[in-house]
Amino acid sequence: MGKFTREELEEALKIYNEAHAKASETGDWSIWASIFTDDATYIEHAYGEFHGRKEIEEWITAVMAPFPHMTFPHEWVCIDEENDAIICCVQNTLAHPTDPNKKFSFPNWTRAIYAGNGKFSYEEDIYNPAKDAPQAIADWLEAGGQFECEPKVLPKYG
């Protein structure tokens, strides 16, 4: 059994989702980075591995700069009480610039380890943005979506 109850993990998921929502709404991704412990590890298969909240914040603010209002609705969530983990499938979603009923998205699975006190000590994102993201982003741009700035951080493939 893990350190935290199911109820505590469900509350942690709310904290995680609220930070994501506020970061998406404001475009300030340091808000989302603030839910990580000072010594957290973040494994991002396309971008690399980040150690500590500071590295996570530097990376996430740079990678989200072109589309700071991307949202991450869940398709499903699994609470792993034995490992204090939350596993979910999210859709990385860009809103249509003019049609509120249309969205552009691509999936990823996330595993986050809760450390207590509203903080996470580990996250790993599992997906293939080289395969899944280009079409969604191209369709969004074709529909009139615009980058807030040129991409500052590119995935590391190969």
Residue frames relative to the residue before (quaternion, step in Angstrom):
aa qw qx qy qz dx dy dz
M 1.0000 0.0000 0.0000 0.0000 0.00 0.00 0.00
G 0.4763 -0.6832 0.4845 0.2676 3.55 -1.05 0.79
K 0.6831 -0.4899 0.3632 0.4018 3.55 -1.33 -0.08
F 0.7741 0.3561 -0.1560 0.4996 3.57 1.13 -0.65
T 0.4937 -0.6465 0.4978 0.3008 3.54 -1.16 0.66
R 0.6739 -0.4656 0.3786 0.4309 3.53 -1.29 0.25
E 0.6453 0.5310 -0.3182 0.4476 3.58 0.95 -0.88
E 0.6524 0.5011 -0.3145 0.4738 3.60 0.99 -0.80
L 0.6554 0.4971 -0.3110 0.4761 3.59 1.02 -0.76
E 0.6276 0.5152 -0.3374 0.4763 3.59 1.05 -0.69
E 0.6360 0.5042 -0.3199 0.4888 3.59 1.06 -0.74
A 0.6180 0.5370 -0.3356 0.4660 3.60 1.05 -0.75
L 0.6290 0.5264 -0.3298 0.4674 3.59 1.03 -0.78
K 0.6242 0.5255 -0.3398 0.4676 3.60 1.01 -0.73
I 0.6376 0.5203 -0.3200 0.4695 3.59 0.97 -0.87
Y 0.6392 0.5332 -0.3020 0.4648 3.57 0.97 -0.96
N 0.7054 0.4663 -0.2650 0.4635 3.57 0.81 -1.04
E 0.6370 0.5231 -0.3308 0.4596 3.59 1.01 -0.76
A 0.6441 0.5087 -0.3225 0.4716 3.59 1.01 -0.78
H 0.6268 0.5219 -0.3283 0.4765 3.59 1.01 -0.83
A 0.6832 0.5018 -0.2919 0.4430 3.58 0.82 -1.03
K 0.6760 0.4842 -0.3016 0.4665 3.58 0.90 -0.88
A 0.6321 0.5168 -0.3314 0.4728 3.60 1.01 -0.76
S 0.6594 0.5037 -0.3036 0.4684 3.60 0.95 -0.87
E 0.6689 0.5145 -0.2949 0.4481 3.55 0.96 -0.90
T 0.7783 0.3576 -0.1759 0.4852 3.58 0.86 -0.98
G 0.3967 -0.7033 0.4877 0.3318 3.57 1.16 -0.61
D 0.5702 0.5779 -0.3726 0.4495 3.58 1.32 0.13
W 0.1514 -0.8481 0.5046 0.0567 3.56 0.00 1.31
S 0.4638 0.6340 -0.4751 0.3965 3.60 1.22 0.10
I 0.5384 0.6097 -0.3941 0.4278 3.60 1.21 -0.48
W 0.6926 0.4617 -0.2802 0.4782 3.56 0.85 -0.94
A 0.6409 0.5309 -0.3307 0.4451 3.60 0.95 -0.80
S 0.6084 0.5983 -0.3502 0.3863 3.59 1.11 -0.61
I 0.6129 0.5532 -0.3665 0.4290 3.64 1.19 -0.21
F 0.6041 0.5506 -0.3609 0.4490 3.60 1.26 0.07
T 0.5293 -0.6099 0.4849 0.3358 3.55 -1.19 0.61
D 0.6644 -0.5137 0.3657 0.4012 3.57 -1.24 0.40
D 0.7674 0.3310 -0.1717 0.5217 3.59 1.14 -0.66
A 0.2734 0.8021 -0.4930 0.1972 3.60 1.20 0.43
T 0.2433 -0.7150 0.6327 0.1709 3.52 -1.35 0.44
Y 0.0629 -0.7756 0.6281 0.0076 3.55 -0.96 0.93
I 0.0977 -0.7864 0.6093 0.0280 3.56 -0.66 1.13
E 0.0149 -0.7774 0.6254 -0.0663 3.51 -0.69 1.19
H 0.3852 -0.7958 0.4158 0.2131 3.55 -0.15 1.31
A 0.7103 0.4292 -0.2740 0.4860 3.61 1.07 -0.52
Y 0.7877 0.3509 -0.1620 0.4797 3.60 1.08 -0.65
G 0.6558 -0.5191 0.3206 0.4445 3.58 1.17 -0.32
E 0.5379 -0.5941 0.4957 0.3346 3.51 -1.35 -0.34
F 0.1290 -0.8008 0.5843 0.0242 3.55 -0.91 0.99
H 0.1625 -0.7993 0.5767 0.0465 3.54 -0.95 0.95
G 0.8098 0.1982 -0.1950 0.5166 3.53 -0.71 1.15
R 0.6352 -0.5616 0.3835 0.3662 3.52 -1.17 0.69
K 0.6312 0.5539 -0.3432 0.4207 3.61 0.96 -0.82
E 0.6734 0.4735 -0.2968 0.4839 3.62 0.87 -0.90
I 0.6288 0.5286 -0.3356 0.4611 3.58 0.99 -0.82
E 0.6709 0.4996 -0.2990 0.4593 3.58 0.90 -0.92
E 0.6448 0.5161 -0.3304 0.4569 3.61 0.90 -0.85
W 0.6819 0.4838 -0.2884 0.4667 3.57 0.92 -0.90
I 0.7174 0.4629 -0.2898 0.4326 3.61 0.66 -1.05
T 0.6480 0.5019 -0.3444 0.4579 3.63 0.95 -0.69
A 0.6612 0.4919 -0.3087 0.4749 3.60 1.05 -0.70
V 0.7070 0.4699 -0.2831 0.4463 3.59 0.82 -0.95
M 0.7107 0.4406 -0.2622 0.4818 3.60 1.09 -0.63
A 0.4277 0.7426 -0.4420 0.2652 3.62 1.22 -0.25
P 0.6811 0.4856 -0.3284 0.4387 3.68 0.83 -0.74
F 0.7969 0.0913 -0.0335 0.5962 3.60 1.10 -0.66
P 0.0616 -0.8728 0.4839 0.0181 3.56 0.57 1.22
H 0.7118 0.4537 -0.2607 0.4685 3.60 1.17 -0.38
M 0.2793 0.7468 -0.5399 0.2699 3.59 1.20 0.49
T 0.1986 -0.7692 0.5961 0.1163 3.57 -1.08 0.75
F 0.2816 -0.7792 0.5502 0.1038 3.54 -1.29 0.42
P 0.0186 0.8243 -0.5653 0.0251 3.62 0.52 1.08
H 0.4368 -0.7077 0.5028 0.2358 3.54 -1.10 0.78
E 0.3379 -0.6826 0.6063 0.2287 3.53 -1.17 0.68
W 0.7723 -0.1300 0.1003 0.6136 3.54 1.07 -0.82
V 0.1698 -0.7624 0.6183 0.0867 3.54 -1.32 0.47
C 0.0950 -0.7620 0.6390 0.0447 3.55 -1.11 0.80
I 0.2201 -0.7522 0.6086 0.1238 3.56 -0.91 0.97
D 0.1384 -0.7853 0.6022 0.0392 3.58 -0.67 1.16
E 0.2232 -0.8297 0.5015 0.1012 3.56 0.08 1.34
E 0.6274 0.5653 -0.3467 0.4082 3.60 1.03 -0.68
N 0.7914 0.2846 -0.1294 0.5253 3.58 1.10 -0.68
D 0.4339 -0.7150 0.4409 0.3259 3.60 1.31 0.22
A 0.4817 0.6878 -0.4009 0.3664 3.55 1.13 0.72
I 0.1888 -0.7101 0.6650 0.1339 3.48 -1.33 0.52
I 0.0647 -0.7824 0.6194 -0.0005 3.54 -0.76 1.09
C 0.1005 0.8091 -0.5721 0.0893 3.58 -0.84 0.90
C 0.3119 -0.6772 0.6233 0.2359 3.49 -1.37 0.32
V 0.0598 -0.8030 0.5930 0.0009 3.55 -0.68 1.10
Q 0.3199 -0.6792 0.6156 0.2396 3.50 -1.33 0.35
N 0.3084 -0.7063 0.6102 0.1835 3.58 -0.76 1.09
T 0.0083 -0.8766 0.4729 -0.0885 3.55 -0.09 1.34
L 0.1361 -0.7444 0.6510 0.0603 3.51 -1.06 0.96
A 0.4089 -0.7154 0.5138 0.2387 3.56 -0.84 0.99
H 0.5298 -0.5886 0.5022 0.3474 3.55 -1.18 0.62
P 0.5249 -0.6758 0.4118 0.3133 3.62 -0.85 0.86
T 0.8162 0.2098 -0.1098 0.5269 3.62 1.09 -0.57
D 0.7389 0.3690 -0.2132 0.5220 3.62 1.11 -0.54
P 0.3004 -0.8005 0.4881 0.1750 3.61 -0.26 1.22
N 0.6465 0.5284 -0.3170 0.4498 3.59 1.25 -0.27
K 0.6976 0.4225 -0.2679 0.5128 3.59 1.26 -0.12
K 0.0436 -0.7906 0.6106 -0.0119 3.53 -1.03 0.87
F 0.2677 -0.7229 0.6142 0.1686 3.53 -1.31 0.42
S 0.1435 0.8300 -0.5204 0.1402 3.58 -0.60 1.06
F 0.0870 -0.7425 0.6586 0.0862 3.49 -1.42 0.26
P 0.4732 -0.7365 0.4213 0.2371 3.59 -1.00 0.83
N 0.0793 0.7460 -0.6585 -0.0600 3.49 -1.42 0.21
W 0.3576 -0.6829 0.5902 0.2398 3.51 -1.28 0.49
T 0.1180 -0.7863 0.6054 0.0361 3.53 -1.04 0.86
R 0.0749 -0.7460 0.6596 0.0532 3.54 -1.13 0.78
A 0.0106 -0.7995 0.5989 -0.0455 3.56 -0.66 1.17
I 0.2516 -0.7599 0.5849 0.1308 3.58 -0.98 0.89
Y 0.3231 -0.7585 0.5413 0.1652 3.54 -0.75 1.12
A 0.2201 -0.8007 0.5501 0.0881 3.58 -0.94 0.97
G 0.5916 -0.5591 0.3740 0.4445 3.59 1.26 -0.21
N 0.8172 0.2630 -0.2028 0.4710 3.54 -1.34 0.31
G 0.6851 -0.5175 0.2817 0.4283 3.57 1.04 0.78
K 0.6411 0.5261 -0.3131 0.4628 3.60 1.26 0.24
F 0.2800 -0.7330 0.6003 0.1546 3.52 -1.27 0.60
S 0.3105 -0.7784 0.5235 0.1539 3.56 -1.00 0.86
Y 0.7969 0.1375 -0.0392 0.5869 3.58 1.24 -0.31
E 0.0983 0.7465 -0.6579 0.0152 3.51 -1.21 0.65
E 0.0372 -0.7574 0.6514 0.0262 3.49 -1.18 0.72
D 0.1718 -0.7643 0.6167 0.0770 3.55 -0.89 1.03
I 0.1087 -0.8008 0.5890 0.0052 3.52 -0.77 1.11
Y 0.3830 0.6852 -0.5375 0.3081 3.55 -0.50 1.24
N 0.3533 -0.7149 0.5580 0.2296 3.54 -1.31 0.03
P 0.1446 -0.8339 0.5253 0.0877 3.61 0.20 1.20
A 0.5652 0.5881 -0.3976 0.4202 3.61 1.13 -0.45
K 0.7114 0.4177 -0.2364 0.5134 3.56 1.12 -0.70
D 0.8010 0.3802 -0.1621 0.4330 3.57 0.78 -1.06
A 0.7012 0.5192 -0.2859 0.3961 3.61 0.92 -0.82
P 0.6345 0.5855 -0.3794 0.3327 3.67 0.74 -0.87
Q 0.6817 0.4824 -0.3112 0.4536 3.61 0.85 -0.86
A 0.6503 0.5126 -0.3218 0.4591 3.59 0.92 -0.87
I 0.6888 0.4664 -0.2868 0.4751 3.59 0.89 -0.89
A 0.6310 0.5238 -0.3353 0.4637 3.62 0.99 -0.77
D 0.6573 0.5011 -0.3109 0.4693 3.60 0.95 -0.85
W 0.6336 0.5260 -0.3195 0.4688 3.58 1.03 -0.81
L 0.6641 0.4909 -0.3026 0.4759 3.61 0.92 -0.89
E 0.6467 0.5229 -0.3152 0.4572 3.59 0.98 -0.86
A 0.6726 0.4880 -0.2859 0.4772 3.59 1.10 -0.70
G 0.6652 -0.5130 0.2987 0.4529 3.59 1.27 -0.06
G 0.4068 0.6962 -0.4862 0.3367 3.58 1.24 0.13
Q 0.1156 -0.7992 0.5878 0.0496 3.56 -1.09 0.67
F 0.4720 -0.6331 0.5325 0.3048 3.53 -1.07 0.79
E 0.4728 -0.6440 0.5200 0.3022 3.57 -1.12 0.67
C 0.7581 -0.0583 0.0502 0.6475 3.55 1.26 -0.58
E 0.6327 -0.4902 0.4029 0.4439 3.57 -1.23 0.12
P 0.5763 -0.5776 0.4292 0.3873 3.61 -1.04 0.65
K 0.2894 -0.7798 0.5401 0.1285 3.55 -0.88 1.06
V 0.7690 0.2332 -0.1038 0.5860 3.54 1.16 -0.66
L 0.1308 -0.7985 0.5847 0.0576 3.56 -0.77 1.01
P 0.5827 -0.5868 0.4245 0.3686 3.56 -1.12 0.63
K 0.3497 -0.6966 0.5881 0.2157 3.53 -1.31 0.52
Y 0.0042 0.8072 -0.5887 0.0421 3.57 -0.35 1.21
G 0.7359 0.4624 -0.3064 0.3883 3.49 -1.28 0.43
